[in-house]
Amino acid sequence: MEKNTRQVMRKIVFLAGFFYTFCFAQTGAKYLIISHDNFYDAIQPLAQWKHQKGVPSKVVKLSEINAAPESLTRIKNYIVNAYNTWNPAPAYVLLVGAPEFIRTDQNQFDDFYGNMTGNYVMEVSVGRFSCSNVSECNVMVAKTINYERYPYLVDTLWFTKGTGIVREDITASDSIYWQNIRYVFGLWQQAGYTQIDSFSRLYGDSARHVEQAITDGRSFVVFRGQGVNN
């Protein structure tokens, strides 16, 4: 009789655990990592760290979505579908691999992957670990985790300093660039930032001003405009 009771209790515990897992299982991810298959194992510690910090994370390799490195549209469609159907929906996307492993758009930028509606606005923030081999990926992962786990707190003044940069293309998109930067400035002001830089070529600023600001210390450097080689 006692043996049967123990068996019944084990079944109850198992079913309770299964019910909890079924009801509360992660159905989406706020941090979506799309990795070339070569770097799938190397990027796992970063996903685990983000998840541990309270940011639901998911790693997807190209082969899982039947995508090749040059399959821009297939990769983009996967992100759009996740954005529209997942709960939580991705707010951040990390691409893992240099452009030969996951292609950039025709002008060599990743905005394409974060623009969910076809306008100038990126609804999802996109970053990239531009690694060419597993060793480089391991270094990027280790640096990121170490930076977040052990922040540099000897000098914290730069925590409340930010730099905004606009490169004018003399097109309709320029007004959107400035709107974006001013929006960011508003957030910084609300957060009590003590210094906010506004750099633009038309205002006489150059790369030297950006370098000086970063050397002085900035928590964020936000650039809006096309990336060109000069």
NUDOPA-219990 format. One record per residue (C-alpha): z, x, y; residue in three letters. Coordinates in steps of 0.2 Angstrom, whole numbers, plus 2048, in hexadecimal, padded with zeros to 3 digits. Example, Ala and Ser with C-alpha at 12.3 -4.5 7.8 and 13.67 -1.06 7.14 Angstrom:
BEGIN
82783E7EAALA
8248447FBSER
//
This chain:
BEGIN
800800800MET
80580E80CGLU
7F4817808LYS
7EA80880CASN
7F380681CTHR
7EF818821ARG
7DD81581DGLN
7DD805828VAL
7E580E836MET
7D881C835ARG
7CA80F836LYS
7D1807845ILE
7D381884EVAL
7C181C849PHE
7BA80B84FLEU
7C480D85FALA
7BD81E863GLY
7AC81885FPHE
7AE80986APHE
7B4814879TYR
7A6820876THR
799812876PHE
7A0809885CYS
7A3818890PHE
79582488AALA
78B82D898GLN
77B82389BTHR
77582E8A9GLY
77883D8B3ALA
77B8418C5LYS
7758538C2TYR
7658548B8LEU
75F8658B2ILE
74D8678ACILE
74B8778A2SER
73D88089AHIS
741882888ASP
744895889ASN
753892895PHE
75B88388CTYR
76988C884ASP
76C897893ALA
76E8898A0ILE
77B87F895GLN
78B88789CPRO
7858828AELEU
7838708A8ALA
79487089FGLN
79C8778AFTRP
79586A8BALYS
79A85C8AEHIS
7AC8648AEGLN
7AC8638C1LYS
7A98508C0GLY
7968508C2VAL
78E8488B3PRO
7808548AESER
7728548A1LYS
76686189CVAL
75485D896VAL
748869890LYS
735868893LEU
731864880SER
73D855880GLU
73284D88DILE
722853885ASN
71E85D895ALA
71686E897ALA
71987A8A5PRO
70A8738AFGLU
70F8618ACSER
71585D8BDLEU
71284A8BCTHR
71A8488ABARG
7298528B2ILE
7298488C2LYS
7288378B9ASN
73783B8AETYR
74183F8BEILE
73B82F8C6VAL
73F8248B7ASN
75182C8B6ALA
7538288C8TYR
74E8168C6ASN
7578128B6THR
76581E8B2TRP
77781B8B6ASN
77C8258BFPRO
76B82A8C6ALA
76783C8C9PRO
76C8428DBALA
7688548D7TYR
75A85C8CCVAL
75A86E8C7LEU
74A8768C0LEU
74D8858B5VAL
73F8918B4GLY
73389B8BFALA
7238928C4PRO
71A8988B5GLU
72788F8AAPHE
72887F8B5ILE
71A87D8C1ARG
71D87A8D4THR
71286E8DEASP
7018758E5GLN
70887C8F4ASN
7168858EAGLN
7258798EEPHE
73086E8E4ASP
73185F8F0ASP
7258568E5PHE
7338548D7TYR
74084D8E3GLY
7358408EDASN
7378308E3MET
72D8248EFTHR
71F82E8F5GLY
725831907ASN
72B841910TYR
73D83E90AVAL
7448458FBMET
7508398F3GLU
7568468E6VAL
75B8588EBSER
7518648E0VAL
7568768DDGLY
74F8848D1ARG
7558928C7PHE
74589D8C9SER
7498A78B9CYS
73B8B08AFSER
7468B48A0ASN
7568AF898VAL
7608BE89FSER
75B8B98B1GLU
7618A78ADCYS
7718AD8A6ASN
7758B78B6VAL
7718A78C1MET
77C89C8B7VAL
78A8A98B7ALA
7898AC8CALYS
7898998CDTHR
7988958C2ILE
7A28A48C9ASN
79E89F8DBTYR
7A488D8D9GLU
7B38928CEARG
7B98A08D9TYR
7B489C8EBPRO
7B68AA8F7TYR
7C58A5902LEU
7C98B590BVAL
7BE8AF91AASP
7BC89C91BTHR
7B589B92DLEU
7A389A927TRP
7A788B91CPHE
7A588192CTHR
795889933LYS
78388392FGLY
771887933THR
76287B935GLY
751882936ILE
74087893AVAL
72F880938ARG
723875943GLU
71387193AASP
70C868949ILE
70A85993ETHR
71284893CALA
71E84F930SER
72685993EASP
73084A944SER
736847932ILE
73C859931TYR
746857941TRP
74D84693CGLN
75384E92CASN
75B85D935ILE
764852941ARG
76A847933TYR
77285792BVAL
77985C93CPHE
78284B93DGLY
78A84E92CLEU
79085F931TRP
797858942GLN
7A084B938GLN
7A785892DALA
7AE86293BGLY
7A287193BTYR
7A687E948THR
79488594AGLN
78387D947ILE
77388794AASP
76387F94ESER
75488B94BPHE
74288894FSER
733893953ARG
72E889962LEU
73F88C969TYR
73D89F967GLY
7478A1957ASP
7418AD949SER
7468B3937ALA
7528BF940ARG
75C8B1946HIS
75D8A9935VAL
7628BA92DGLU
7708BD93BGLN
7778AB937ALA
7788AE925ILE
7808BF927THR
78D8B7932ASP
7908AA924GLY
789899922ARG
78E88C915SER
77D883916PHE
76C88991CVAL
76087A91DVAL
74D87D91FPHE
74186F923ARG
72E873923GLY
72187B919GLN
72488C911GLY
717899916VAL
7168AC913ASN
7198B0925ASN
//
